[in-house]
Amino acid sequence: MSLIEKSGTFALGSDTVKRLGYGAMQLAGPGVFGPPKDPAAARAVLRLAVASGVNHIDTSDFYGPHVTNNLIREALHPYPDDLVIVTKIGARRGADGAWLPAFSAAELTQAVHDNLRNLRLEVLDVVNLRIMFEPHGLAEGPIEAPLTALAELQRQGLVRHIGLSNVTATQIAEGRRLCEIVCVQNQYNVAHRMDDALVDELARDGIAYVPYFPLGGFSPLQSSTLSGVAERLGATPMQVALAWLLRRAPNILTIPGTSSEAHLKENLAAAELRLPDEAVTALNGVAETGGV
């Protein structure tokens, strides 16, 4: 048994993946823009992740842009049969690295073909539609038009499954009326728990929830609480944050990212970290102390 099998598994579309995966965003250059300083090291991290048992990699062609997908292809193609690569569309990068919406049917179609070409795939396992009414936060607004365009690409056989990213509960309900949604990707962690009810609702319906920024949005007081628990357990704050997510609900799939082999090994070791009840109680109180 590989270490991360202790994290358990959950359905992601028509596949079953280990609940501890890998996010490729940090393999791009600073600000997720441009190439990394050491592409060979980035490819080594990807190979180590898969060799360690990871079978769920999260990426996007707007990381770089094109950088992380090219690295994934160079490092891992031809891909293992059980590897699920999840990508996302709905944004593009400006010349200055700005994150810009790219919602039109033409832009979404181009994005799917870019992902297919750079990953060297004939069909994408899962494509998340990232909603960009606000570049770095949630905002209400209709998603029927872009989601219908993505569903058409699914009907053409270019996409197997559809997910949503950076969405509100209202938008998820709208999306589920239009097509099958297999996963939701939002910011969520021990300090940022606005999606608590949503996580439980999706768990009841067998839909995966994929939180990003497991250490994002912490105040200094919250960080000190997390660090204190980690110190008592002889673990890192990231390991504790990941262990809390894995314990929080069975449908949570974690995708911690790093460009370091050492940090990758540390993150994957969270699979065997068991939080005692007193640690969970302390961590559950973190959100009540106020975030940033």
N, C-alpha and C positions, 0 to 999 in steps of 0.2 A: 504494500500500500504506500503510495506517495504521501508525503507530509500533508499536502493540501486537500487530499481526499477526506481528511478529518473535518473539513469545513462543511461537508455535505454536498448535495446536488439539488438542482431545481430545473424545471422545464423552461427552456427558452425557445419559443416557437416549436418546431418539430424535433429539436435536439434537447438533450439533457447535459447541463454544464456544471462544473464544480463552482461552488458559490464564491470561491476566491479566484478572481481573474486578474487581468492586467490591463491598465489603461496606457495607451501609447503616446498621449499628448506631450508628455515631458521629454520625449525623444527629439522633438524639434528644437530650434534655437531659442534664445531668450524671448519671452513674450509669445511663445508658440509660433515664432516667425523665423523663417530662414532655416538653414541646415544646422545640425549640431556641430560642436567643435571637433568631435571625434566620431565620425559615422561608424567606424569599425567597432567601437565600444558600444554604440547604440545597438548594432546588430547582435553583439554578444549578449546584451541584456535580453533581447527577444528570444534568442536561442536558449538561454538559461531558463527563461520563464516556461517555455514549452517543455524543455527537458525535465523541469521540476513538476510537471503535471498540469500546468495551466492549459485549459482548452476553451477559454473565452477571452478574446482580445478586443478591446474597444478602441476605435480609431475614427478618423475622418480625413477626407481629402483637403479640408480647409485647415488642417494642422500643418503649418509650414508656409504656404500651402503645398500640398503634394508630398511633403517630406516624409511624414510617418508612414504613409502607404507604400512609398518606394522602399523605405527601410524594411518594412514587413515583408514585402515581396522578395527583396534581396536576401533577407535572412532566412526565410521560412518556406518559400516556394520551391518545390511542390509541397502543399500543406498537408499536415497529418489529417487523416480521415475524420477524426473527432473534433478538429479545431473549428470553433465558431467565431467568425470575424464579424463584429457589429460596427457599422459605420453610421454616420449621420450627415444629413444635408439640410439646407435651409439658410446657410450663411455663406459669405465669401469674405476674403481679406482685401482690404484696400492696400494701395502701394505703400502706405505708412504703417501697415500692420493692423489697421482698424478692423473691428468685427462689424460686418454690414449684412443686412438681411438680403436673402436671395430666394424669394418666394414664388416667382412666376413659374408657370409650367415649363417654359423653355429653360430657365435656370435650374430647376429641379431635375429635368431630363439630362441636361449637361452634367450636373453633379453626379448622377448615377453612372453615367458613362465614364466620367473621370475616375470614379472609384473602381469601376470594373477594370479599366485599362491599367491603372497604376497598381492595383492588387493582383492583376492578371487572373481574373475570375470571369466565369461566364454568367454567374448569377450571384447576387449578394445575399448572404444568409439572413441578416436583419438590417434594415435601414431605419434609423430614428429620424423623424422629422423634427428639427429643432425650431421652436417658435421664437421669433426675434422681434416681437413688438417693442421690447426693450432689450438692448444689447446684453445686459448683464443682470437681468432680473425677470420676474414674472409680470405679465400684464395681460389683462383680459382682451379678447378679440376673437373673431370667427376664424376657424381653421379649415372650413369646408373646402375652399378652393385649392390650397396647396395639398391637402390630404387626398383630395380626389385625383389630383395630378399624380401623386405618388402611387395611389391605388391602381391607376391606369398602367403605370410601369410594372406593378406587380402582375397585372393581368397579362402583360406582354412577356412575362417569364424572366424579367431582369432582376426581380426582388422576390425572395421567398416570404419574408415576414416583415411587418411594419411595427415600429414603436414610436413613441412620442418623447420629446425632451424639452425641458424648461416650460412646463405646462401647468395650468391650474386644474382643479378638479372639474370645473365647468367645461374646459376644453377637452379633458379626457372623456367626459360623458358624451360630448359632441362627436369626438373621434370614434368612440365605440359604436355609435349609431351608424357611422359611415362604413367602417370596415373592422376586421379583427385587429386588435391591438395586443401585442404579445409582451410588451415591456414599457415601462415608464422610467425616464432618467431625469431626476431632479436633484437639486442640492438638498442634502439631508445628512445630519450627523448628530452626535450626542448633545450638541449645543443648539443646533438649527433643526427644530422638530415641528415645523409648520405642517408637514405632511403626515403626521402621526395617524390621523383617521384614514387618510388615503392609503397608506401602507397596509393597514388592516383590511380595508375594503378590497384592495387588489389581491391580497393573500387569499381571501375567501373565494375569489374568482380565478385563482390559479395564474395570475399575471405577475410577471417578474417586476421587481422594483430595483432600480440600479442607482444608488446614490453616488453623487460626485462631491468632491471637496470634503473628504472625511475629517479634515482638520481645519476647514474653512469657517470663518465667521465667529471665532472665539474671542471673548474679552480676556484681559489678563487674569481676572479672577477665575474664569472658567478654565483657562489653560493651566493655572496652578492646581486646580482640583484634578484635572486629568493627569497632570504630571505626578501629583502625589499618589494617585492610585497606581500609576505605572511604576513608580519607585518602590512601593510596597510589594508589588508583584514581581519585581526584577525584570520588567518589560519596558519597551519604549512606548511613548504616548501614541504613536501610530498603531502599534500592535494592539493596545488597549482599545483605541477607537474602532479598529476593525473587528476585534472580538465582540465589542458591544453591538455593532451592526449585525454581525452574524447571529447573535443571540436574540436580537430584537424581533425578528420575524423570519419565517422559513423561506419567504419569497425574495428576500434581499440578496442581491448578487453584488459583491464588492469588486471594484476595478482600480485598486491603488496603482498609481503610476510612479515611476522613478527612472532615472537614467544611469543608476548605479547598481552594479551586481550585488554589492554588499547590502544596500538598502532593499533590493528585491528579496534577498534571502531573509532579511529581517521581517519584511512585510508578510511573506508567505508563512513564516513561523507563527503568525497570528492564528493559523488554523488550529493549532493545538493548545492555544491559551484558553483556559477555562476561568471565567470570572466568578469569584465567590460572591455570595448574595450581598455581603456588605459592600463590595466594590460596585455591584450593580446599583444598589441603593444610592451610593454617593454619586455615581455617574448620572443616574436618572434625575438627580437634583441639579445638575449643571445647567440645564436650559432655564431653570427658574431664576438663576442669578443674572440673567440678561446678557444678550449677545451684542455684537457690533453691527 
